[in-house]
């Protein structure tokens, strides 16, 4: 029996479907990408349904830690028809505020969301598609839009299997808060946006923290009177597409520069964390039961991290001068006396027990899994073959992937542009 409830204006249907349903369009996923696509389909008067394995904004609820904040400010919340209009445009949404924003967005246009429905497989049948669901039901659709998340599932190195079972290992997607971890020291592997923020949070909670660095650069939270995201937006960095970047691979799979929206927005400076007591290590390159092997390139990586910030600021300075913009001088947080920190040589390995490490948090990125789609649809990295979401299979689309078409394809500030493009393509099929 279907059980339909109403949360505000959103119709959320929970429970069994009829054995076979038919729809013009099925959207898989009720996050920013899926909801944005629904918004435009609704404006075009096209019948559709959104099916979601969890709740609206499920990834933000289940795969972000409790102290998570968006990195871009509130003014960058620009889902179609639902731009931020609050009183704190320079603030940053917390995890729960982000989930609430998505729910409020769904309510604003009565999105046809059905929650608690998982898709086991998707295949092409005749001129349409057949979705087989986890509970045995099936849905037939003329068009399917896959909006299952920007990054895929957690990725942990294979060699991690050899580490002693007495050491707790989790991915950053499953970290919640310092209290949820065992007593003892924590090793965070990876210093991209998530890893750097989690390491900082754990350190501030009084935990002994080791941070194995990665090649993610850093950028100041604010520079010359403006948030760094504002400069990126104003200079057109968000408008870069796969057609005008030097390397699509580097853009798509490289780590984002670390900064933070927590505590009102602030810089994360690895050398400063080191000075405060976080022990920085080189990248983890192997493991045995009791120790991890480390690359001895820590100092070179820290220099590259700092050089990233220097280059970014130089680009802003050039833009300011070229456009005659009146701004304050450099107001970013710099600590020149730390440029040589740490001063000791970095080790080639770390003994886990000797260091008191009880937990390893792998902040080592994500990997795509589209094996449930029974079509030849992905490349060698399991990334979908598409052009701005449109695949070679008529009526099959993707939306919201990292650098799917451009820098903002997976961001609140720009996913709507791809969604409108896809919705118009869908409409042309029913012309």
N, C-alpha and C positions, 0 to 999 in steps of 0.2 A: 504494500500500500504506500502511495506517495504521501509524504507529510510536508505540507508547504507552510512556511512561516514567513513573516514579513518583519524586516528590520529597517525601520524608516520606510523608504520607498523600494528597497531592494527585495525582489522575490528570490528567496533562497529555498531550494527544494532539496530535502534530505530523505533518503530512503530508496527503495527499489524502483527502478524504471520498469516500464512495460518491457516485454522480452525483446522487441525490436522497435526502435523509434526512428523517425525520418525527419531530417532537418535540412534546410538549405545550406546553412553554415554552422559548423561547430568550432568553437574556440576552446583550446585546451590550455587552461591556466588563467586564474583570476588575479594576476598581479598588474603592475602598471601597463605592460604591453598588451595583455589580453583585454583589460578594461578599456584602454584607449581605442583598440580596434572595434570593440563593441560600441563605443560611443559613436564612431563614424558610421558603422553599419546601421545603427538605430536612426541616425540623421538621414540616411539614404532609404530608410523604410524597408530594410532587408531583414527577413526573419532569421534569427540565429539563437544559439544557446551557448553559454559558457559553462564548461564542466571543470571542476577544481577538485584535486585529490584531498585537500585539507579545507582551510578557510580562506576567505578573501585576504590577499596579502600573505599567503601561507609561508613563503620563503622568508619574508621579513620577520615573521613571528617565530619560526622554528629554527632558522639557520643564522640568526644574529644573536650576539651575546646581550645580556641585560643592559649593560652600559653603553650600547651602540648608539651613535649619532650619525646622521647623514653628514657627508663631507662638504657638499655644496649647500650654500645658504638657502633660506626659505624662499627668497625671491626667484630661485631657480626651479621651484615647484610649478611646472607649467604643463600639467596634463591637460589635454584638449577640453575646453569648456570649464576648466576648474583650476585656474591659476591661483596662486596664493594671494589672499587679500587681507591677511591678518595684520596685526600691529607690530610684528617683530620680523621684518623682512631680512634683517642681517643675522637672525638667529639660526639654529640648526635643529631639525626635528630629532627627537629621541626615537628609539625603536618602537615604543608603543604609540607615540604620536604619528609615526609613519604608517603603522597599521591602521590607525584611526583615520588618517587622511585617505587611505585607499578605500576604506569602508564608506566614508562620507562621499567619496567620488562615485562609487558604485550606486549609492542611494540617490545621487543627484540626477541620474537619468534612468533610474529603475532598471539597472543592468540585470539581464536574465541569467543569474548565477545559480548553478546547482553545485553544492559542496559535497565533500565526502565521496567523490566518484573518481576512481583511478582507472587509467587506460592501460590495458595489458598489451594491446597490439593495434596497429593501424595498417591496413592494406588497401590496395586499389581493387575495386570490384566494378566491372562494367565501366561506366563513365563517371563513377563516383568513388566513395571511400566507405570502408567498413571499419568501425571502431569496436573492438571487443573489450569489454570492461571486466574489472577484477571480480565482480560478483556474478558473472555469467551472462549479463545482458549485452545487447549489441545496439549500436547506433549507425544508421546509414546517413551519409551526408554528401551533398554535391560538392561542397568545399570544406576544407579543414585548415584552420590557422593554428600552428603550434607555437604556443607562448608559454613554454615551461620553465623559463628562467634564463638569465643572461650567461651563467657560467657552468651549469651542469652539476655533477656530483663531486664530492671531495676527492682529492688526489693525494695519496701518500706513497712515498717511494717504496719499491718492492723490498729493499733491504731492511726496512723497518720490521719485517716479519721475524728477523733473527734476534731482535732485542728481547731480553729476559721478560717473561710474562709477569714478573713482579713489578715491572715498571708500567704504569698506566699510560696508554697512548690514546689521544683523541685528535680529531681534526679541529681546526679553528671554527668550522661551521657548527660544531657540537659543544663548544665552550660556552658557559653561561655566566659565571661570576667566580671570583676568588674562593668564595665559601664552598662552591660545589666541588672543589679539588681536594685531593688528599693533602695532609700536612706534608711539609718538606719543600725542597726547592723545585722550581719549574723551569724546564727548558722550552723556549718558544723557538721553533725553527721557521725562519722566514721573516723578513722585516719590511714587507709591503704594508699597505694600509691597515689590514687586519692585524698582522703580527706585531707591528710597531705599537699599535694602540693597546692590544692585549698585554704586551710586555709592560707598557707604562702603567696600565691599570693594576696589574699584579704587584708591581714594585710599590706603587702608592698604597696598596693594601698591606704592605709589610712583608710580602713574600720575597725570598731569595730568588732572583731571576737571572737565568742565562738566556741570551738572545743570539742565535745563529743568524748572521746577517745575510741578506740577499742583495741583488743588484738594483732594487727599487731606489729611485732618487728621492729627493725631498724638495719641497717648495714651501716658502714661508706662508703662514696663514694670512698675513696682511703685508702689503708692500705699498709704500708711497700713498698711504691714506685710503687704500681700498683692499677688500678681500681679494685674495689671489684668484678665486673663481670668477670674480667680476672682471679682472684683467683678461683671463682666458676667454671669457664670453665676448668682451669688447674687442679684443684683437682677432676674433674669428676662429680661435682654436677649436671651439665646439662645432664649427661648421666644416671642418675637414672631413673628407670622405675617402673611401678606398681608392678613388681616382687621383687624389692629389697628396698622398703621403709617400714618403720614400720607401717604406716597407710595410705592407699590410700585415705580414707575419709578426713583425716587431710590435706594431700597434695593437694587434688583436691579442697577442699572448704575453706581451711584456707586462710587468707589474706597474701599477699606478703609483705615482709619487706619494709618499706618506705625508699626511697632515691630519688634523683632527677637528671634528665639530663638537667634541665634548667640552665641558666647562666653558661654554660660550665661544668655543673655537680657539685653537692654539697651535703653536708649532710643536712638532716632534723632532728633536735633534738627538740623533743616536750618540754623539760624543758627550752631550750633556747627560743623557741617561747613564752612560758609562761612568762619568764623574760622580754621579749620585749613587752608584752602587750596582747598577745592572752590569753583569759581566758579558761583554761582547765576544763572540766567537766567530771564526770563519764559517763558511757554508759547510753543512754536513754532507759528506760524500760517500759514506759507507757506515756499516754498523756490524758489531758482533753482539754476543749476549750481554756483555758487561760494559762495552764502551762504544763511542761514536768516533769515526774518523773525520777529521776536519781539514778543509783546505786552509793553507797558510796565507791567504790573500786578504785578510781583514783590513790591513792598512790601505791597500790599493782600492778596495771596495769603498771604504769610508771616504777616500779622496774623490772617487767617482760620484758618490752620493752628494758630497758638497759641491762638486763641479756642476752637477745638474741644477742646483739652486742658483749658482753664479750665472750659468748660461740663461736660465729662465729670467732672472732679474735683468740681465743685459738686454734681452729681447724686449722686456717691458720698457726699459729706459729708451731704447731706440724708437719704440712706438710713440712714447710720450713726446720725444723731441721732434719726430717727424710730423706729429699732428698738433704741435703747439699747445699741449695740455698743461694747465697749471696744476701742479700737485706738490705736496710736501716732499722733502728729501727722504731718503731711505730710512724707513722706520721699522724694518724687520729686525727680529731678534738675532743678533750675531754675537758670538763669543770667540774672538780671534785667538785668545789664549788657549783654547781647546783644540786648535787645529792639529796639534801633534799628539793628541790624546787618542788612544792609550799609548803609553810609552814602552810597555813591555812587548816582547815577542809573543806572537800568538801560537798556541799549542797545535800539535798535529792530531791530537785525540783528546777526548775527555772521558775519564772513568766515571760512569754514572753513579755508582754507590759512593765512591770517594767524594764526589761533589754533592752528595745528598739529594740527588735528583730523583723524585718520586713520580713525576708526571712530565710527559713530553706532549706539547701542543704543536701539531704539524700545520703551520700556516703556509702550505706549499701549493696552493692553488686548487684548481678544479679541472675536471675532464668531462667531456661531453659523452653522453650515452643515448644514442638514437637507434639502438639495435631493435627496439620495439616497433620501429617503423619498417615494415617488410617491403622496402623498396631500396634501390640503389640510389642513395640520396646524399651520402657524406663523402668527404675526402679522406686522406690518409690519417688525419688527426680527428676524425669523426665529426668534423665541422660541416654543417649542411651546405651543399652546393646550391647557391641561389643568387639572385641579383635583386637587391633591395627587398628580400623576402619572397620573391617570386621564383618558384622552382620550375624545372622542366616538365613536371607533372601538372597538367591543367587542374587548377582548383586547390593545389596544395601550397601552403605558405608557411613561412617562419617569421617571427617578430620578436624583438627585444634582445637579440643576441649581442654580445660584445663586439663592437665594430662590425655589425652586420652590413651596414652601409656607410656609417660615419662614426665620428667620435661620440655623438650623443645618442646612438641607436639604443643603448641600454640604460639611458638616464632619464630622469623625470623631466629634464629640460628639453628633451628632443624626441623621445620615443613616439610622441604623437604625430610627428611628421611622417615617419615610416608607416604608422598605423593608417593615416589618411591615404597614403599611396596604395597600400594593400587593399583597403576598403573600396577604393575606386576601381582597382583591378578586379575585385570580386564582383562589383556592380556591373562591370562591362560584360561579364559572363552571363548575366541575366538580362542584358540589354534589350 
